[in-house]
């Protein structure tokens, strides 16, 4: 059984389907990436998995538990963390306070203090800036803070939505290096990312979405070599 199983899911905004007949799986220990143009349904899919949208059809199971009608805080308790597009940190709270907000799953137990030290080990800059307001951090530091906040809940599955958005190339390299470290520490990752080349370089498998449908699904290395992916998402001119 896969850790995450999405089976023939449809998600609607009113009468308009944003995701149609979506079926994907994520095995424990994998990095799986969702690729596609804006409006393909990637962010909507992650929001559905977090309980922020209910599917109109289909089912979702996480480690055998059906998520389809669960509310967001119950899904967090099961072990799913979400780093949303745009980071969504609390700008007038300190770095440490932002991270502590992520320990909701543990109800501020002593265990969350141990996790905080692990986050500081993964993101040394956050320890340096622990007393600084979140809104005063750079874009890259805010992205690290958003990821760290989600990891404070010790999720088994981490949903990452556009972690490289708006960041300088050097910072993007750092973020993707950290993502692989997170997986190596035992957290499964479902990654939405516009930078298809970077996403596929660290992923085990990938799905390509177009207008809410999966049109390609394969190992990341196979998708990297696929002419359709190279032309549409890597900006390569195959004819040349």
C-alpha positions in Angstrom: 0.0 0.0 0.0 1.3 3.5 -0.9 1.6 6.1 1.8 -0.6 8.4 -0.2 -3.3 7.2 -2.7 -5.4 9.7 -4.7 -8.0 7.8 -6.6 -10.1 9.4 -9.4 -10.4 12.7 -7.6 -12.3 15.7 -9.0 -12.1 19.1 -7.4 -14.4 21.9 -8.4 -14.6 25.7 -7.9 -18.3 26.1 -8.1 -19.4 24.4 -11.3 -15.9 24.6 -12.8 -13.7 21.5 -12.4 -10.1 22.4 -11.6 -8.9 18.9 -11.2 -10.5 16.0 -13.2 -10.2 12.3 -12.5 -6.8 12.6 -10.7 -5.1 9.4 -9.6 -1.6 9.6 -8.1 0.4 7.6 -5.5 3.3 8.5 -3.3 5.3 5.7 -1.7 7.0 6.2 1.7 10.4 7.7 1.3 9.9 9.1 -2.1 10.1 12.6 -3.6 7.3 12.9 -6.1 6.8 16.0 -8.2 3.7 17.5 -9.8 4.6 19.5 -12.9 2.4 21.6 -15.2 1.6 25.1 -16.3 -0.2 27.7 -14.2 -3.8 26.6 -13.9 -3.0 22.9 -14.3 -4.4 22.1 -10.8 -1.2 21.5 -8.9 -1.8 23.9 -6.0 -5.5 22.9 -5.9 -4.4 19.3 -5.4 -2.1 20.2 -2.5 -4.9 22.3 -0.9 -7.2 19.3 -1.2 -4.7 17.0 0.5 -4.5 19.5 3.4 -8.3 19.6 3.8 -8.7 23.1 2.4 -10.8 21.9 -0.5 -13.1 18.9 -0.5 -13.1 16.7 -3.6 -16.5 16.4 -5.4 -15.6 12.9 -6.5 -13.0 10.2 -5.7 -11.1 9.2 -2.5 -7.8 10.0 -0.8 -6.1 7.7 1.6 -3.1 8.5 3.7 -1.5 5.4 5.3 -4.8 3.6 4.9 -6.9 6.4 6.5 -9.4 8.2 4.3 -8.9 11.9 4.2 -11.7 12.9 1.9 -14.0 14.6 4.4 -11.5 15.3 7.2 -10.9 18.9 8.3 -7.5 20.5 8.0 -6.4 20.2 11.6 -7.2 16.5 11.7 -5.1 16.0 8.6 -2.2 17.7 10.3 -2.6 15.4 13.3 -2.3 12.4 11.0 1.1 13.6 9.8 0.8 15.8 6.7 2.6 19.1 6.7 2.0 21.8 4.0 4.3 24.6 2.9 2.0 26.8 0.9 2.8 28.8 -2.2 4.0 32.3 -1.1 5.4 31.0 2.2 2.6 32.5 4.4 4.8 33.1 7.4 3.6 35.4 10.3 5.6 38.6 9.6 5.1 40.3 13.0 6.1 37.2 15.0 9.7 36.2 15.6 11.4 33.3 13.8 11.2 31.2 16.9 7.5 32.0 17.4 6.8 31.1 13.8 8.5 27.8 14.3 6.6 27.1 17.6 3.3 27.7 15.7 4.3 24.6 13.7 4.4 22.4 16.8 0.6 22.4 16.9 0.5 18.6 16.4 2.5 18.1 19.6 0.6 20.7 21.7 3.9 22.4 22.7 5.2 19.3 24.5 8.8 19.0 25.6 9.3 17.0 22.4 8.7 20.1 20.3 11.8 21.6 21.9 13.9 18.7 20.7 12.4 19.2 17.2 13.3 23.0 17.3 16.9 22.1 17.8 16.8 19.7 14.8 15.3 22.6 12.7 18.1 24.9 13.8 20.6 22.2 12.8 19.0 21.9 9.3 18.6 25.7 9.0 21.5 27.4 10.9 20.4 30.9 9.7 17.1 30.5 11.5 18.9 29.9 14.8 21.0 33.0 14.1 17.9 35.0 13.5 15.6 33.4 16.1 14.7 36.7 17.7 14.2 38.6 14.4 10.7 39.2 13.0 9.7 36.9 10.2 8.8 39.8 8.0 12.4 41.2 8.2 13.9 38.0 6.7 15.0 37.7 3.1 12.9 35.7 0.6 15.2 32.7 0.9 15.2 32.9 4.7 11.4 33.2 4.8 11.2 30.0 2.6 13.4 28.2 5.0 11.2 29.4 7.9 8.1 28.2 6.2 9.6 24.8 5.6 11.0 24.7 9.2 7.5 25.6 10.6 6.0 22.7 8.7 8.7 20.3 9.9 8.0 21.3 13.5 4.9 19.0 13.3 7.2 16.1 12.3 5.1 15.2 9.3 5.5 11.9 7.5 4.4 13.6 4.3 5.5 17.1 3.4 3.6 19.0 0.7 5.8 21.7 -0.9 4.2 24.3 -3.1 6.7 26.3 -5.4 9.6 26.5 -2.9 11.9 28.2 -5.4 9.4 30.9 -6.4 11.0 34.4 -6.5 14.4 33.2 -5.3 17.9 33.9 -6.7 19.5 30.9 -8.4 22.1 30.3 -5.6 19.3 30.3 -3.0 17.3 27.8 -5.1 20.3 25.5 -5.1 20.3 25.7 -1.3 16.6 25.1 -0.9 16.7 22.0 -3.2 19.7 20.6 -1.3 17.7 21.0 1.9 14.7 19.2 0.4 16.9 16.2 -0.3 18.2 16.3 3.2 14.7 16.3 4.5 13.8 13.2 2.5 17.0 11.5 3.7 16.0 12.1 7.2 12.8 10.1 6.6 10.1 12.5 5.4 8.2 11.7 2.2 7.7 14.7 -0.1 5.2 15.7 -2.7 6.6 18.7 -4.6 4.9 21.2 -6.8 7.5 23.3 -8.7 7.6 25.4 -11.8 11.4 24.8 -12.1 10.8 21.4 -13.8 14.5 20.7 -14.3 15.4 21.2 -10.6 12.3 19.3 -9.5 13.1 16.3 -11.7 16.7 16.3 -10.7 15.9 15.4 -7.1 12.6 13.5 -7.5 12.1 9.8 -7.8 8.9 10.1 -9.9 6.8 12.7 -11.5 3.3 13.5 -12.8 2.6 16.1 -15.5 -0.8 17.8 -15.2 -2.6 19.7 -18.0 -6.0 21.4 -17.2 -6.5 19.1 -14.3 -5.6 15.8 -15.9 -2.5 13.6 -15.6 -1.1 13.4 -19.1 2.3 11.9 -18.2 3.6 9.8 -15.3 7.0 8.1 -15.0 10.3 8.0 -13.3 11.9 11.4 -13.0 14.8 10.4 -15.2 12.4 9.2 -17.9 10.5 12.5 -17.8 13.7 14.5 -18.0 14.5 12.7 -21.3 11.0 13.0 -22.7 10.8 15.4 -25.7 7.4 16.7 -24.6 8.6 17.6 -21.2 11.8 19.1 -22.5 9.9 21.3 -25.0 7.0 22.3 -22.7 8.7 22.6 -19.3 12.5 22.8 -19.8 12.5 25.4 -22.6 14.4 23.2 -25.0 14.1 23.4 -28.8 14.2 19.7 -29.7 14.3 20.5 -33.5 17.6 22.2 -33.1 
